[in-house]
Amino acid sequence: MPKFYLTTAIDYVNSKPHLGTAYEKIAADVVARYKRLMGYDTYFLMGNDEHSQNVAARAKEMKLDVMDYCDQMEEEFRRTWEILHISFDDFIRTTDPRHISTVNELLQRIHQRGDIYKGKYQGWYCISCEAFYQSKDLIDGKCPSHGTVPSWISEENYFFSLSKYREQLLHHIAERPEFVLPEVRRNEIVSVLKSGLEDISISRSGTPWGILLPFDNKSVVYVWFDALINYISGVGFSDDSEKYRRYWPADLHIIGKDITRFHCIIWPAMLLSANIPLPKSIFGHGFVKLRGEKMSKTTGTILDPLRLSEAYGADPLRYFLISEIPFDRDGDFSLERFKERFNSDLANDYGNLVSRSLTMVDRYQKGRVILPTRTADDTYLQEIAEGLLSRYQQAMESYQLHQGVRVAWELIRGANLYIDSQKPWLLAKDTSKSGRLAEVLFNLIEAIRQVTVLLKPIMPVKTREVWHQLALASDFEKVTFKELEEWGKIPSDTVVKPGQALFPRIEERE
């Protein structure tokens, strides 16, 4: 069985997850679930970044021991991801012993390679993003991500010979353009590399919260150098060699576009220095914006995904974020637009299709799906379905997740038009047309079966409900795309179980 290992960025725990954070995790979960449908042995890693000055400061503010605070925040993050149906296989913390041992081993390898040396650092440091900046990177003297004035620091640090790997990285990207995705991110990284690299500080002195350098216990590892290593510590680098050999290199790192330099330049240079294979692809996604502004804890422009999920459901929120916002670009979240898409797409299109179709089978055929005698001229829905899977897969493989949803919706809209044109309620009034009625209803149930599999990565809970209403024998958790290779695989005499409306219209509940 082929493998697929994907990761998300790990999150600072100085505050709860917001909708922008959740978007990345939801998109990654869609990719993971899609790969499982493809039959891949999929390993999906997420986690928390705990060795941050911001985290230590927040714990102090809360009058908590920093480790106790991190433990509480792990529960908070895990609860959020559970409510949003994020199906991660492992959750790494940078305070885990397995991570600390991996950081020590990797630093020793890089040090033995001669790529770490001692020097004095002077420059700008933004505590909000825990990043060093050159003057040329600031915008009007402020951090480009947070709009705050960074601090000038001067201290004796250890440096990593990043500049040494400039040409090797340029060559790697030229040979493997899929290494940095999408193209706009790749062009940005190539431009940075061509303009030249400076060696980077990898330690902080006078900061007790962090992993001690294995060759100098008076300094801790710079938080970013520490955090990036989670991608190998979380897959068994120091504690499970069999798992590590199975899954590394990562097939996909999913990150925000604002941290591409760390992931596409510093991280691969670290791996090259330690003689470890590079990940296959790094995808820098766009931002979810609120009224045109990037969601940020610092600026206060945030939305709570838990409150949205409690009000409208996690699956509708997942659907909106994936279908509305192209993964490679920025998009805006609007509650008005969310309600509009909920009512039109989920309540009217998908929900109404399921409700009408199953109700008619229940009413006209006592719930039984009858295998009909097929007529040569009624291939409308089958023709829509033919080629749909390959187009859906093409969109998902290129991480055009919103296009995958649009492809699936072609069958939903086609099925609703089919109901309107065939008018099963009129066929039911004429007993001589019972065979024709059975064929129409069979085609509708088959269309629902197929589209429900396609939508499983996006709405895992609601599609499971539909599968149960269809009363199909196959275990929905183990379904793969093999289910869609043929039209008409619903067993004869299946007895459907119509349920409550999947997506009651929002205005009816408010």
Secondary structure, 3 states (H helix, E strand, C coil): CCEEEEEECCEECCCCCCHHHHHHHHHHHHHHHHHHHCCCEEEEEEEEECCCHHHHHHHHHCCCCHHHHHHHHHHHHHHHHHHCCCCCCEEEECCCHHHHHHHHHHHHHHHHCCCEEEEEEEEEEECCCCEEECHHHCECCECCCCCCCCEEEEEEEEEECHHHHHHHHHHHHHHCHHHEECHHHHHHHHHHHHHCCCCEECEEECCCCCCEECCEEEEEECHHHHHHCHHHHCCCCCCCHHHHHHHCCCCEEEEEHHHHHHHHHHHHHHHHHCCCCCCCCEEEECCEEECCEECECCCCECCCHHHHHHHHCHHHHHHHHHHHCCCCCCEEECHHHHHHHHHHHHHHHHHHHHHHHHHHHHHHHCCEECCCCCCCCCCHHHHHHCCHHHHHHHHHHCCCHHHHHHHHHHHHHHHHHHHHHHCHHHHCCCHHHHHHHHHHHHHHHHHHHHHHHHCCCCCHHHHHHHHHHHCCCCCHHHCCHHHHCCCCCCCCCEECCCCCCCCCCHHHHC
